[in-house]
Amino acid sequence: MTTDTIQDAERRMQKAVEAADHDFSTLRTGRANPLILEGIKVDYYGTPTPLNQLAGITVPEPRQLMIQPWDRSTIDPIVKAIQSSDIGMTPQSDGQVIRLNIPYLTEERRKELIKQLHKKAEEHKIAVRNIRRDANEHLKAQEKASEITEDDMKRLQEKIQKLTDKYIVEVDKAASAKEAELKEV
């Protein structure tokens, strides 16, 4: 029963780190990355549809994204969705494909993105700590119900704390790697 608690906490912490990696990858750097467009929803016949379900997104050049809709009638709604998003790029359409040129990041924009990165990293570390809190509460409930001894509870709480420290370091490593990428000129 108690090993299930620790395994569940570790699995959830691992998912929190994976979510952090994914979240960090959506921050725009100076390079073209299709994940920049991930949160964009296009009004497709009255239904908000993810952009990647309406078009193929490729990187023909290091600083350019090319969006090729499967249905040409969706070009205008895709352009409007990109313009109304907060990615800060202007799409260029030739009637066949949409091109997004990735501008160079200014020093001010880099600092702003690094602040966003640190905020997201802290949110993910809080998620890991919340998982620790849940696991510790579960152990306390087990101890109160006399399913485990107080010594076992303390020992298991130490294991959970070690897991927490390990996964917080992983979030920090991912954030540091992304910060280095953002600082790259």
N, C-alpha and C positions, 0 to 999 in steps of 0.2 A: 504494500500500500504506500509506504513512504518513498520507495524507489520510484513508484509511479509519479509521485509529486515532483521529485527532482527531475525525472525524465521529461515530464510535461513542461516544467519551468524551462529546462534547457531547450526543448523544441521551440517553445514560444519565444525565447530570447534569440534563438537562431533566426526565426522568422522576422523578428524586429530588426536584426542586423541586415538581413536581405532586403527588407523594406527601406532601410536607410540607404543601402547601396543603390537601390532603384531610384529613390527620391533624389539622391545626389546626382545621378546620371541625367536627370531632367534639367539640371542647371546648365544654362548655355555658356559654353566656353567659346573661344575664337574659332573652333572647328565645327564643321557640319556634322550633326548627329541627329538621325531620325527621331530619337527620343524627345527632342525639343518639341515636336508636334504632338506628342502623345495625349495631352489633355484636351486637345481641340475637338469640339463637337460641331458637326456640320448639319444644318437644317436640311434634311433629305426628305422631301415630300411630307413636311410637318413633323418628322421624327428626328430628334437630336441623335446623330450617328457619329461614332468615332471616325476621324479622318482616315485612319489606317484600314478601315473596312470599305472605304469608297475608292481608294487609290493606292497605287504602288509608290513607295517613297524610296528614292535611291540617292546616293552621294556620288555624282559624276566627277566632282572636283573637291578638293579639301575644304573649300569655303563656299560650297553651294549644295543645296538640296533640290532635287527634282521630284515633283509630284505628278504622277501620271494617272489621272482618273480613269476608271474602267468604263464610266459612262460620261461622255463629253458634256452632257447637260448639267453635270454637277460642278463644272469649272467655276461658274460665277458664285454659287453658294460656298464653295471651298475658299475662294479668294476672300469673300466677305467674312467667313469664319476666322481666317488667318488675320485679317485686318482688325477684327474686333477682339482678338486675343491679346494677351499682354507680352508676347514674345519680342515685340519691338522690331519687326522686319516687315518690309513691303513686298508682297508677292508680285511677280511679273508673269503674265499669261500670254501665250501666243495662240490660244485656241486649241492647242493639242496638249500641252503640258504647262505646269506652273513651276517657275523657278524662284527659289529663295536664296539670295546672296547673303551670306553671313558677314556682317560688318566686323571690323576689328574692334576689340573692346577698348574703351577709353580707361584711363586709370581710375576715374571716378566710378565707372560702371563695374570695374573689377572689385573695388572696395565694397560697393553695394552688394554684389553677388557673394562676396566672402562673408558679409554680415548675414545674408540670407542662409548661407551654408552653415554658419555657426548656430543660427537659430534652429534650423532643421536638425542639426546634430544634437542639440540640447533636447529637442522634442523626442528624438529617438532614444536618448539616454534615459529620459524620464519614463518612456515606455518600458525599458528594461528594468528600471527600478520598481515600477508598478508590478511587473511580473514577480519580482523578488518579494514585494509586500504580500501579494496574493498567496505565494507559496508559503511564506512564513505564517500567515494567518491560518492557512490550511493545517500546517504542522501544530500550531497552538491549539486548534480545535481537536486534532487527534490526541494531543497530550491531555487536554481537558476531559476527553471522553475515555481516558486511560487506555488508548490503543497503543501509545508509545510512552516511554519514560521521559522524564525531564532531561536526562543526560543524552538520550537519543535525539531529542528535539534540538538541543544545543549543537550537537555534532552535525545534524542535518542542516541547521541554519548556517553553520560555518561553510558547508559544501555549497549551499545556495549563494552565500556571499562571494565565494570564490568564482562561481559561475557568473555572477553579476559583474564582478571586476573584469573577468575575461571578456565578456561581451561588450562592456563599455569601452574597453581598450580597442576592440575590433571596430566599433563605431568611430572612435577617435582616429584610428588608422585610415579608415575610409575617408573621413572628413579631411585629414591631412593630405591624402593623395589628391583629392579633388581641389583642395586649396592650392597645392602646387601647380595643378593643371590650370587653374584660374589665373595664377600669377604669371604663367608662361606667356611670353610676348610673341 
